Amino acid sequence: MNELKNKSLMVVGGAGFIGSHLVEALIEEKPKSIVVVDNFFLGEMGNLETAKTKFDVIVENQDACDYEKMKKIVETNKIDVVFNLACVPLPTSLVKPIWTFDQNIGVAKTLCRLIREGSFKTLVHYSSSEVYGTATKETMDEEHSLFPRTPYAAAKAACDHLVNAYYETYGIDMVIIRPFNNFGPRQNDKSYAGVIPLTVKRILNNEQPVIFGDGTQTRDFIFVKDTVNATIDAYKSDQTRGRTINIASGKETSVKDLIDLISQELSYDKPARHDAPRPGDVMRHMGDITLAKKLIGFQPTTDLRKGMKETIDWYKKRHVV
């Protein structure tokens, strides 16, 4: 069992959606220190507001691709464990493909180099279910072939291969978390937002929700707090080292049904507008969480309807038309 108590931790991308929830969960582990590194492309200082009332979180506004600057931050703070959640998201890759690829792989390259050199001890790296592409079997386990369909997904797959290669070649201490579609409070609702925050925002502004294609494409939605709890459990378990672990609900929801659910929660009764399918959109996703159950006893605790209510309540409180 690996403990986080009294350790010095770094969360790259820690001012983002999932990252800020992870920071809050890590505080409960009583670490010695927490350093957040974020370039604030999507991250916001406001996401860390609750965390900073509970703990002296150090925040570094820094591009994590920069090896020399990251080395200085890691070694100055004597970091033990790095959680890498930094990413430029999928929607950005549809308009800035090369930059998205370079940024995502650049962070992984920097962290792999630093851990190989002994600057820190353990890397917990975030992948994405997008690396699988469209499902070729009913549930997608970790042995499912990788067939990325967007520049974002290609970058995330490349990062996974790099981290795994450093494990095989240099024996680094690592685990890869492969989350499916996270949702919850603080999910980005501005440029390059996902379907849930965009739909909530549109309805709150009395605009039609938008479905790309016919809406039959499916996703596996997992509440953010379930993901971050699983991340901490994965770090603690010796059995996870060198492994890639799906974190999902194990349930399939169509985009149309998702938007219907959001509409119900917001008492919105007008139909959605259908636009042309989005380039590279995968048609079917449902995660197999057998390995996560086996290695860390993972079991999601928040279903889609309960999590959606909490998410919508958060957006309503901060809504500005």
C-alpha positions in Angstrom: 0.0 0.0 0.0 1.4 3.4 -1.1 0.3 6.4 1.1 0.1 10.0 0.1 0.3 11.3 3.6 3.3 13.6 4.1 4.3 13.3 0.4 4.9 16.3 -1.9 2.4 16.1 -4.8 2.1 17.8 -8.1 -1.1 18.0 -10.2 -0.4 19.1 -13.8 -3.6 20.6 -15.1 -4.7 21.0 -11.5 -6.8 24.2 -12.2 -8.9 22.4 -14.7 -12.2 20.5 -14.3 -11.0 17.1 -13.2 -7.7 18.4 -11.9 -9.3 20.8 -9.3 -11.5 18.0 -8.0 -8.4 15.8 -7.7 -6.6 18.5 -5.7 -9.5 18.7 -3.2 -9.5 14.9 -2.8 -5.7 14.8 -2.3 -6.0 17.4 0.5 -8.0 14.7 2.5 -4.9 12.4 2.2 -2.9 14.9 4.4 0.1 15.4 2.0 3.1 17.5 2.9 2.5 19.8 -0.1 0.5 20.2 -3.3 1.8 22.1 -6.3 -0.6 22.8 -9.2 1.0 23.5 -12.6 -1.4 24.9 -15.2 -1.0 27.1 -18.2 -4.6 28.3 -17.8 -5.7 27.6 -21.4 -8.8 26.0 -19.8 -8.0 26.0 -16.1 -9.3 28.8 -13.9 -8.1 30.0 -10.5 -11.7 30.0 -9.4 -11.7 26.2 -9.7 -9.2 26.1 -6.9 -11.1 28.4 -4.6 -12.4 25.7 -2.3 -9.1 23.9 -2.2 -7.2 27.0 -1.2 -9.4 27.6 1.8 -8.4 24.2 3.1 -4.7 23.9 2.2 -1.8 26.0 1.2 -1.8 25.0 -2.5 1.1 26.3 -4.5 0.1 27.4 -8.0 2.5 27.7 -10.9 1.3 29.3 -14.1 3.6 27.4 -16.4 3.6 25.5 -19.7 4.4 22.0 -18.6 6.1 21.3 -22.0 9.1 23.4 -20.8 11.6 20.9 -19.5 13.9 23.3 -17.8 11.2 25.2 -16.0 9.4 22.0 -14.9 12.6 20.5 -13.6 13.2 23.6 -11.4 9.6 23.4 -10.0 9.8 19.7 -9.4 13.2 19.8 -7.7 12.6 23.0 -5.7 9.4 21.5 -4.2 11.0 18.0 -3.8 8.0 16.4 -5.6 7.3 12.7 -4.9 4.3 12.0 -7.1 3.0 13.7 -10.3 -0.6 13.4 -11.4 -0.7 14.4 -15.1 -4.1 15.6 -16.1 -3.0 18.4 -18.5 -4.5 18.3 -21.9 -5.7 20.4 -24.8 -9.2 19.0 -25.4 -10.8 17.2 -28.3 -12.8 20.2 -29.7 -9.6 22.3 -29.9 -8.0 19.6 -32.0 -10.6 20.0 -34.7 -9.5 23.6 -35.3 -5.8 23.5 -34.1 -4.7 20.0 -34.7 -0.9 20.3 -34.7 -0.8 22.6 -31.7 -3.1 20.3 -29.8 -0.9 17.3 -30.6 2.3 19.1 -29.8 1.0 20.4 -26.5 -0.3 17.1 -25.3 2.7 15.0 -26.2 5.0 17.7 -25.0 3.8 17.5 -21.4 4.2 13.7 -21.5 7.7 13.9 -22.9 8.8 16.4 -20.2 7.4 14.3 -17.4 8.8 11.0 -18.7 12.3 12.6 -19.0 12.1 14.0 -15.4 11.0 10.7 -13.8 13.7 8.8 -15.7 16.3 11.2 -14.3 15.0 10.7 -10.8 13.4 14.1 -10.3 10.3 12.5 -8.9 9.2 8.9 -8.0 5.8 8.1 -9.4 3.8 9.2 -12.4 0.0 8.9 -12.5 -0.8 9.7 -16.1 -4.3 10.4 -17.5 -5.2 8.9 -20.8 -8.6 9.2 -22.5 -11.2 6.7 -23.8 -11.0 8.5 -27.1 -7.9 6.5 -27.9 -10.1 3.5 -28.5 -12.1 5.1 -31.3 -15.5 3.6 -32.0 -16.2 0.4 -30.1 -15.6 -2.8 -32.0 -17.2 -4.9 -29.2 -20.0 -4.3 -26.8 -17.8 -3.2 -23.9 -14.3 -1.7 -24.3 -11.7 -3.3 -22.0 -8.1 -2.3 -21.8 -7.2 -4.8 -24.6 -9.5 -3.1 -27.1 -7.5 -1.9 -30.1 -6.5 1.8 -30.3 -8.0 3.5 -33.3 -7.9 7.3 -32.5 -10.2 9.3 -34.9 -9.2 12.9 -34.0 -5.8 14.7 -33.5 -6.6 14.9 -29.8 -7.1 11.1 -29.6 -4.0 10.5 -31.6 -2.0 12.6 -29.2 -3.4 10.9 -26.1 -2.6 7.5 -27.6 0.9 8.6 -28.4 1.3 9.8 -24.8 0.2 6.4 -23.5 2.6 4.6 -25.7 5.4 6.9 -24.5 4.7 6.4 -20.8 4.4 2.6 -21.3 7.7 2.6 -23.3 9.4 4.3 -20.4 8.0 1.7 -18.0 9.2 -1.1 -20.2 12.6 0.4 -21.0 13.5 2.2 -17.8 11.3 0.7 -15.2 9.6 4.0 -14.1 7.0 3.8 -11.4 3.7 4.6 -13.2 0.1 3.9 -13.7 -2.2 5.1 -16.5 -5.8 6.1 -15.7 -8.0 5.9 -18.8 -11.2 7.8 -17.9 -14.3 7.7 -20.0 -16.7 10.8 -20.3 -16.4 12.7 -17.1 -19.0 15.2 -16.0 -19.7 17.3 -13.0 -19.4 20.8 -11.5 -16.7 23.0 -13.1 -16.6 21.3 -16.4 -15.5 23.9 -19.0 -18.5 25.7 -20.5 -16.7 28.3 -22.6 -14.7 27.7 -25.8 -14.2 24.1 -26.7 -16.7 22.9 -24.1 -18.2 19.4 -24.0 -21.8 18.4 -24.7 -23.1 18.6 -21.1 -21.9 22.2 -20.2 -22.9 23.4 -23.7 -26.4 22.0 -23.5 -27.0 23.3 -20.0 -25.7 26.7 -21.0 -27.9 26.9 -24.1 -31.0 25.9 -22.2 -30.3 28.4 -19.4 -30.0 31.0 -22.2 -33.3 29.8 -23.7 -31.6 28.5 -26.8 -32.1 25.2 -28.5 -29.8 22.4 -27.5 -27.7 21.0 -30.4 -27.2 17.4 -31.5 -24.5 16.6 -34.0 -25.8 13.9 -36.3 -28.8 11.8 -35.3 -27.9 11.5 -31.6 -27.6 7.8 -31.5 -23.9 7.9 -30.8 -23.3 6.7 -27.2 -20.9 7.6 -24.4 -20.1 6.2 -21.0 -20.6 9.1 -18.5 -18.7 8.9 -15.2 -19.1 11.5 -12.4 -15.9 13.4 -11.7 -15.7 12.5 -8.0 -15.8 8.8 -8.8 -12.9 9.3 -11.2 -10.7 11.2 -8.7 -11.3 8.7 -5.9 -10.3 5.9 -8.3 -7.2 7.8 -9.2 -6.1 8.0 -5.6 -6.9 4.3 -5.1 -4.9 3.4 -8.2 -1.8 5.2 -6.8 -2.1 3.4 -3.5 -2.2 -0.1 -4.9 1.0 -1.8 -5.9 -1.0 -4.0 -8.3 -1.6 -1.1 -10.7 2.0 -0.4 -11.6 2.7 -0.7 -15.3 -1.0 -1.0 -16.0 -3.6 1.0 -17.9 -7.0 1.1 -16.1 -10.4 2.1 -17.5 -12.4 4.3 -15.2 -16.0 4.4 -16.4 -19.6 3.7 -15.3 -19.9 0.6 -17.4 -23.2 2.0 -18.8 -24.0 3.3 -22.3 -26.1 6.5 -22.9 -27.0 8.0 -26.2 -26.4 11.7 -26.8 -30.1 12.1 -27.6 -31.1 10.5 -24.2 -28.5 12.6 -22.4 -29.9 15.8 -23.9 -33.4 14.6 -23.0 -32.3 14.1 -19.4 -30.8 17.6 -19.2 -34.0 19.1 -20.7 -36.1 17.3 -18.1 -34.0 18.5 -15.3 -34.3 22.1 -16.6 -38.0 21.8 -17.4 -37.2 22.5 -21.1 -39.8 21.0 -23.5 -38.6 22.2 -26.9 -36.9 19.9 -29.4 -33.1 19.9 -30.0 -31.6 21.1 -33.3 -29.7 18.6 -35.4 -26.5 19.8 -37.0 -24.1 17.9 -39.3 -22.1 15.2 -37.6 -18.9 16.3 -36.0 -15.6 15.2 -37.8 -14.1 12.1 -36.2 -17.0 11.6 -33.8 -17.0 8.0 -32.4 -20.3 6.2 -32.6 -20.2 3.9 -29.6 -18.5 3.9 -26.2 -19.0 1.8 -23.1 -16.2 1.0 -20.7 -15.4 -2.4 -19.2 -14.3 -1.8 -15.6 -13.5 -5.4 -14.7 -9.9 -4.6 -14.2 -10.5 -1.6 -12.0 -12.8 -3.7 -9.9 -10.2 -6.4 -9.6 -7.2 -4.1 -8.8 -8.7 -1.4 -6.7 -12.3 -2.5 -5.9 -13.7 0.3 -8.1 -17.4 0.8 -8.1 -19.1 4.0 -9.3 -21.2 5.6 -6.5 -23.0 8.4 -8.4 -25.4 7.5 -11.3 -26.0 9.8 -14.2 -29.3 11.3 -13.0 -28.0 12.1 -9.5 -24.7 13.5 -10.8 -26.5 15.5 -13.5 -28.7 17.2 -10.8 -25.6 18.2 -8.9 -23.9 19.4 -12.1 -26.9 21.5 -13.3 -27.4 23.0 -9.8 -23.8 24.2 -10.0 -24.2 25.8 -13.4 -27.5 27.4 -12.4 -25.8 29.1 -9.4 -23.1 30.7 -11.5 -25.3 31.3 -14.6 -24.9 34.7 -16.3 -26.8 35.1 -19.6 
